[in-house]
Amino acid sequence: MLENLKTMLLLTVLTVIMVLVGNIIGNIFGHMHIGAFVGLLIALGMNFYSYYNSDKIAVRSYNARIVSEQESPNLHRIISDLANRANIKKPRIAVIQSNDPNAFATGRNQNNAVVAVTSGLLNLLDEDELRGVLSHELGHIKNSDILISSIVAGIAGAITLIASIGKYGVFFVGGDDDYGNIMAGLAVAILAPIAATLIQLCVSRNREYKADATGAQICGKPLALASALRKIEFGTIQNPMRNAKPSDAHMFIMNPFGNAKSTIQNLFSTHPSTADRIIRLEQMEREKTYL
């Protein structure tokens, strides 16, 4: 029930932001009310499309390929075992051809869920570590995180796009209120990406901690997941995902652009620090709270 309320809140936030920004862009072009109406239509259309197609959007965005049991028997064997342990429906499995070691889960519910892993992840981790990562992603599915994370990716992407329209739109209009148009366009360009980041932060960090804990319970080896996180952090620094989008960063088990290196950067990071995540997993091992 709480997750449904959070999802509805985010959809409402998206709608309000799109209407306000549409109003501003419409004003720049001399059609304020039309802009607000168009913004409302875009928001409603995106909400509907994101809800029913979140799995397809994410898979298509990263050229991930759904693999069959015949193609990847070992991966399917592990996922089947972990899904049984988690008492959830086995998700579809997709592989992304990328040297960046990373993974994400997407879809609106267990019936539509997809767990995607990169080829770099499969090459980097041993089986226990891979089980830890896959358990983390199954944790997102079990905790009903995947829908809200997918919708947030759409929200952030839409806001970023609108920011670009506002930034460049001021150069294609004229009139008596050029100064006001320029200020409005710059305000959209500056504030919209900040709003997108804040929306991501609202849902990302605590969900990563929770998915780590749930994943440790599913695989039964918190230290294996901790070891995987160390390797993945180093791997994302060495091989960042070249086609990753900032609006999707929160979906991955590790920020595909590399984790924050300073306190200020960490305030705006979509992920908690790897060191903090590992400390929590090590504490789970000591206290055996995952049993």
C-alpha positions as CSV (number, residue, x, y, z in Angstrom):
1,M,0.0,0.0,0.0
2,L,2.8,2.4,0.9
3,E,4.6,1.7,-2.3
4,N,1.5,2.4,-4.3
5,L,1.1,5.8,-2.6
6,K,4.7,6.6,-3.3
7,T,4.2,5.7,-7.0
8,M,1.1,7.9,-7.2
9,L,2.9,10.8,-5.5
10,L,5.7,10.6,-8.1
11,L,3.2,10.5,-10.9
12,T,1.6,13.6,-9.5
13,V,4.9,15.3,-9.1
14,L,5.7,14.6,-12.7
15,T,2.4,15.9,-13.9
16,V,2.7,19.1,-11.9
17,I,6.3,19.7,-13.1
18,M,5.4,19.1,-16.7
19,V,2.4,21.4,-16.5
20,L,4.4,24.2,-14.9
21,V,7.3,23.8,-17.3
22,G,4.8,23.6,-20.3
23,N,3.3,26.9,-19.0
24,I,6.8,28.5,-18.9
25,I,7.8,27.2,-22.3
26,G,4.4,28.3,-23.7
27,N,4.9,31.8,-22.3
28,I,8.3,32.0,-24.0
29,F,6.6,31.3,-27.3
30,G,3.6,33.6,-26.5
31,H,1.1,30.8,-25.8
32,M,1.1,30.2,-22.0
33,H,-2.2,28.3,-21.7
34,I,-1.5,26.1,-24.7
35,G,1.9,25.3,-23.3
36,A,0.4,24.2,-20.0
37,F,-2.2,22.0,-21.8
38,V,0.5,20.4,-23.9
39,G,2.5,19.8,-20.8
40,L,-0.4,18.1,-19.1
41,L,-1.0,15.9,-22.2
42,I,2.7,14.9,-22.3
43,A,2.7,14.1,-18.6
44,L,-0.4,11.9,-18.8
45,G,0.9,10.2,-21.9
46,M,4.3,9.5,-20.3
47,N,2.7,8.3,-17.1
48,F,0.6,5.8,-18.9
49,Y,3.4,4.7,-21.2
50,S,5.9,4.4,-18.4
51,Y,3.6,2.3,-16.3
52,Y,2.8,-0.3,-19.0
53,N,6.2,-0.3,-20.8
54,S,8.8,0.3,-18.1
55,D,10.5,-3.0,-18.7
56,K,10.6,-2.6,-22.5
57,I,11.9,1.0,-22.2
58,A,14.9,0.1,-19.9
59,V,15.8,-3.0,-21.9
60,R,15.7,-1.2,-25.2
61,S,17.6,1.8,-23.8
62,Y,20.7,-0.3,-23.2
63,N,20.4,-2.7,-26.1
64,A,19.9,-5.5,-23.7
65,R,18.9,-8.9,-25.1
66,I,16.6,-11.3,-23.4
67,V,18.5,-14.7,-23.1
68,S,16.9,-18.1,-23.1
69,E,17.7,-21.0,-20.8
70,Q,19.4,-22.7,-23.7
71,E,21.6,-19.7,-24.3
72,S,22.6,-19.1,-20.7
73,P,21.9,-22.2,-18.7
74,N,24.1,-21.2,-15.7
75,L,22.6,-17.8,-15.4
76,H,19.1,-19.3,-15.5
77,R,20.0,-21.9,-13.0
78,I,21.2,-19.3,-10.5
79,I,18.2,-17.0,-11.0
80,S,15.7,-19.9,-10.7
81,D,17.3,-21.0,-7.4
82,L,17.4,-17.5,-5.9
83,A,13.8,-16.7,-7.1
84,N,12.6,-19.8,-5.3
85,R,14.5,-18.8,-2.1
86,A,13.0,-15.3,-2.4
87,N,9.5,-16.8,-3.0
88,I,8.9,-14.7,-6.1
89,K,8.2,-15.4,-9.7
90,K,11.4,-16.0,-11.8
91,P,12.1,-12.8,-13.9
92,R,13.2,-12.7,-17.4
93,I,17.0,-12.4,-17.9
94,A,18.7,-9.9,-20.2
95,V,22.4,-9.4,-21.0
96,I,23.9,-6.0,-21.9
97,Q,27.1,-6.1,-24.0
98,S,29.3,-3.7,-22.0
99,N,32.6,-3.9,-20.2
100,D,31.1,-2.0,-17.3
101,P,30.2,-4.5,-14.5
102,N,26.7,-3.6,-13.5
103,A,23.1,-4.8,-13.2
104,F,19.5,-3.5,-12.8
105,A,16.0,-4.8,-12.4
106,T,13.0,-3.3,-14.1
107,G,9.3,-3.8,-14.8
108,R,6.0,-2.9,-13.1
109,N,5.6,-6.1,-11.1
110,Q,6.8,-9.7,-10.8
111,N,4.9,-10.8,-13.9
112,N,6.8,-8.2,-16.0
113,A,10.1,-8.1,-14.2
114,V,13.5,-8.3,-16.0
115,V,16.9,-8.6,-14.4
116,A,19.6,-7.2,-16.7
117,V,23.3,-7.9,-16.2
118,T,26.3,-6.7,-18.3
119,S,28.8,-9.0,-19.9
120,G,31.4,-7.2,-17.9
121,L,29.7,-8.3,-14.6
122,L,29.5,-11.9,-15.7
123,N,33.2,-11.9,-16.6
124,L,34.3,-10.2,-13.4
125,L,32.5,-12.0,-10.6
126,D,32.8,-15.6,-9.2
127,E,29.5,-17.5,-8.7
128,D,29.0,-16.6,-5.1
129,E,29.5,-12.9,-5.9
130,L,27.2,-13.2,-8.9
131,R,24.6,-14.8,-6.7
132,G,24.9,-11.8,-4.3
133,V,24.3,-9.3,-7.1
134,L,21.4,-11.2,-8.6
135,S,19.9,-11.5,-5.1
136,H,20.2,-7.8,-4.7
137,E,18.2,-7.3,-7.9
138,L,15.6,-9.9,-6.8
139,G,15.4,-7.9,-3.6
140,H,14.3,-4.8,-5.6
141,I,11.6,-7.0,-7.2
142,K,10.5,-8.5,-3.9
143,N,10.4,-5.1,-2.2
144,S,8.3,-3.6,-5.1
145,D,11.0,-1.1,-6.0
146,I,11.1,-1.8,-9.7
147,L,8.1,0.1,-10.9
148,I,8.8,3.3,-9.0
149,S,12.5,3.2,-10.1
150,S,11.5,2.8,-13.7
151,I,9.0,5.6,-13.5
152,V,11.6,7.8,-11.9
153,A,13.9,7.2,-14.8
154,G,11.2,8.4,-17.1
155,I,10.5,11.4,-14.9
156,A,14.1,12.4,-14.8
157,G,14.5,11.9,-18.5
158,A,11.5,14.0,-19.3
159,I,12.6,16.8,-17.0
160,T,16.0,16.9,-18.6
161,L,14.5,17.0,-22.1
162,I,12.3,19.9,-21.0
163,A,15.3,21.7,-19.6
164,S,17.0,21.5,-23.0
165,I,13.9,22.9,-24.7
166,G,13.8,25.8,-22.2
167,K,17.5,26.5,-22.7
168,Y,17.5,26.6,-26.4
169,G,14.0,27.9,-26.9
170,V,14.9,31.5,-25.8
171,F,17.2,31.9,-28.8
172,F,14.3,31.3,-31.3
173,V,11.8,33.8,-30.1
174,G,11.7,37.6,-30.0
175,G,9.4,40.2,-28.7
176,D,9.0,42.9,-26.1
177,D,9.7,40.6,-23.2
178,D,13.0,39.1,-24.4
179,Y,14.6,39.6,-21.0
180,G,11.7,37.8,-19.2
181,N,11.8,34.9,-21.7
182,I,15.6,34.5,-21.3
183,M,15.3,34.4,-17.5
184,A,12.4,31.9,-17.7
185,G,14.4,29.7,-20.1
186,L,17.5,29.8,-17.9
187,A,15.4,29.1,-14.8
188,V,14.0,25.9,-16.5
189,A,17.5,24.9,-17.7
190,I,19.0,25.2,-14.2
191,L,16.2,24.1,-11.9
192,A,14.7,21.3,-13.9
193,P,17.8,19.0,-13.7
194,I,18.1,19.8,-10.0
195,A,14.4,18.7,-9.6
196,A,15.2,15.5,-11.6
197,T,18.1,14.7,-9.3
198,L,16.1,15.4,-6.1
199,I,13.4,13.0,-7.4
200,Q,16.0,10.3,-7.9
201,L,17.5,10.9,-4.5
202,C,14.0,10.5,-2.9
203,V,13.7,6.9,-3.9
204,S,17.2,5.6,-4.5
205,R,19.5,5.5,-1.5
206,N,17.3,3.8,1.1
207,R,16.1,1.3,-1.5
208,E,19.7,0.3,-2.2
209,Y,20.4,-0.3,1.5
210,K,17.1,-2.3,1.7
211,A,17.9,-4.3,-1.5
212,D,21.4,-5.1,-0.1
213,A,19.8,-6.5,3.1
214,T,17.1,-8.4,1.3
215,G,19.7,-9.7,-1.2
216,A,21.9,-10.9,1.7
217,Q,18.9,-12.8,3.1
218,I,18.1,-14.4,-0.2
219,C,21.6,-15.6,-1.1
220,G,22.6,-16.2,2.6
221,K,26.1,-14.7,2.0
222,P,26.3,-11.0,2.9
223,L,30.1,-11.0,2.4
224,A,29.8,-12.4,-1.1
225,L,27.6,-9.3,-2.0
226,A,30.1,-7.1,-0.2
227,S,33.0,-8.5,-2.2
228,A,31.0,-8.1,-5.4
229,L,30.3,-4.4,-4.6
230,R,34.1,-3.8,-4.1
231,K,34.8,-5.3,-7.5
232,I,31.9,-3.5,-9.2
233,E,33.0,-0.1,-7.9
234,F,36.5,-0.6,-9.1
235,G,35.2,-1.9,-12.4
236,T,32.9,1.1,-13.1
237,I,35.8,3.4,-12.5
238,Q,38.0,1.5,-15.0
239,N,35.2,0.9,-17.5
240,P,32.4,3.4,-17.1
241,M,29.2,2.6,-19.2
242,R,29.5,4.9,-22.2
243,N,25.8,4.9,-23.2
244,A,24.5,5.3,-19.6
245,K,22.0,8.1,-19.0
246,P,22.1,10.2,-15.8
247,S,18.3,9.8,-15.5
248,D,18.8,6.0,-15.2
249,A,21.7,6.0,-12.8
250,H,19.6,5.1,-9.8
251,M,18.4,1.9,-11.4
252,F,21.8,0.2,-11.4
253,I,23.4,-1.6,-8.5
254,M,26.3,0.8,-8.8
255,N,26.3,4.3,-10.2
256,P,27.5,3.6,-13.8
257,F,29.4,6.9,-13.8
258,G,31.4,6.0,-10.6
259,N,30.6,6.7,-7.0
260,A,31.0,10.2,-5.5
261,K,34.5,11.1,-4.3
262,S,33.7,14.0,-2.0
263,T,31.2,14.9,0.6
264,I,29.5,17.5,-1.6
265,Q,29.3,15.0,-4.5
266,N,27.9,12.4,-2.2
267,L,25.1,14.7,-1.2
268,F,23.8,14.5,-4.8
269,S,24.8,10.9,-5.5
270,T,22.0,8.5,-6.4
271,H,23.7,5.7,-4.5
272,P,25.0,5.5,-0.9
273,S,28.7,5.1,-0.7
274,T,30.0,1.6,-1.3
275,A,32.0,1.7,1.9
276,D,28.8,2.3,3.9
277,R,27.0,-0.5,2.1
278,I,29.8,-2.9,2.8
279,I,29.9,-1.9,6.5
280,R,26.2,-2.8,6.8
281,L,26.7,-6.1,5.1
282,E,29.6,-7.0,7.3
283,Q,27.5,-6.1,10.3
284,M,24.8,-8.4,9.0
285,E,27.4,-11.2,8.8
286,R,28.6,-10.6,12.4
287,E,25.2,-10.4,13.9
288,K,23.7,-13.2,11.6
289,T,20.7,-11.0,11.0
290,Y,20.2,-12.5,7.5
291,L,19.4,-16.0,8.8
